Amino acid sequence: MPPAETISVTLPPETVRALRERVEAGEYASLGDALEDAVQAWQSRRREDAERLDAIRARIRRSLDDPRPPLSVKEVRANLKALHAETVKAHRNATP
């Protein structure tokens, strides 16, 4: 692992206060550890967002590549009405 690098950042006072409170509470050994955790959480969230976006793009691609003919507005409304009726029925049956 390469040696740590020192950087300087400017943060709003309330952010610094929140970080210091977490360190003082013993949640982190230092401000650096708290910031490292925050950056790791940010990186994780960005990866998860990218994965969700990839999944959405894949669904769109499958939809565009679907050889079946498109539905008419009438067919879509009928399908939605039937789906809604099934959902309402399932909800009523699940309610004691």
C-alpha positions in Angstrom: 0.0 0.0 0.0 1.5 3.4 -1.0 2.2 5.8 1.8 -0.6 8.2 2.8 -0.7 11.6 1.2 -1.4 14.8 3.0 -4.0 17.2 1.5 -5.7 20.3 2.6 -9.5 20.7 2.3 -11.9 23.4 3.2 -15.2 22.2 4.8 -18.2 24.0 6.2 -18.0 24.5 10.0 -21.0 22.2 10.6 -19.3 19.4 8.7 -16.0 19.8 10.7 -18.1 20.0 13.9 -19.9 16.7 13.0 -16.6 15.0 12.2 -15.0 16.1 15.4 -18.0 15.0 17.4 -17.6 11.5 15.9 -13.9 11.4 16.8 -14.6 12.7 20.3 -17.3 10.0 20.7 -14.6 7.4 19.9 -16.2 6.3 16.7 -13.0 7.2 14.8 -9.4 7.5 16.0 -8.8 10.7 14.0 -10.4 13.2 11.6 -8.4 11.5 8.8 -10.0 8.2 9.7 -13.5 9.8 9.7 -12.8 11.4 6.3 -11.5 8.2 4.8 -14.7 6.4 5.9 -16.7 9.2 4.3 -14.8 8.9 1.0 -15.2 5.1 1.0 -18.9 5.5 1.6 -19.1 8.0 -1.3 -17.2 5.7 -3.6 -19.5 2.8 -2.6 -22.6 4.9 -3.3 -21.2 5.9 -6.7 -20.5 2.2 -7.6 -24.0 1.3 -6.6 -25.5 4.2 -8.6 -23.4 3.1 -11.6 -24.7 -0.5 -11.2 -28.3 0.7 -11.0 -27.8 2.8 -14.1 -26.3 -0.1 -16.0 -29.3 -2.3 -15.0 -31.7 0.4 -16.2 -29.8 0.7 -19.5 -29.9 -3.0 -19.9 -33.7 -3.1 -19.4 -34.1 -0.3 -21.9 -31.9 -2.1 -24.4 -33.9 -5.3 -23.9 -37.1 -3.4 -24.4 -35.8 -1.7 -27.6 -34.6 -5.1 -28.9 -37.9 -6.9 -28.0 -39.3 -8.3 -31.3 -42.9 -8.3 -30.1 -45.1 -5.6 -31.6 -45.8 -2.6 -29.4 -49.1 -2.4 -27.5 -51.8 0.0 -28.3 -52.9 2.6 -25.7 -56.1 0.5 -25.2 -54.1 -2.6 -24.5 -51.8 -0.8 -22.1 -54.8 0.7 -20.2 -56.4 -2.8 -20.0 -53.1 -4.3 -18.7 -52.7 -1.6 -16.1 -56.3 -1.9 -15.0 -56.0 -5.7 -14.6 -52.7 -5.3 -12.7 -54.2 -2.7 -10.4 -57.2 -5.0 -9.7 -54.8 -7.9 -8.8 -52.9 -5.6 -6.5 -56.0 -4.4 -4.7 -57.3 -7.9 -4.4 -54.0 -9.1 -3.0 -53.9 -6.2 -0.5 -57.4 -6.9 0.7 -56.7 -10.6 1.1 -53.5 -9.8 3.1 -55.3 -7.4 5.5 -56.6 -9.2 8.6 
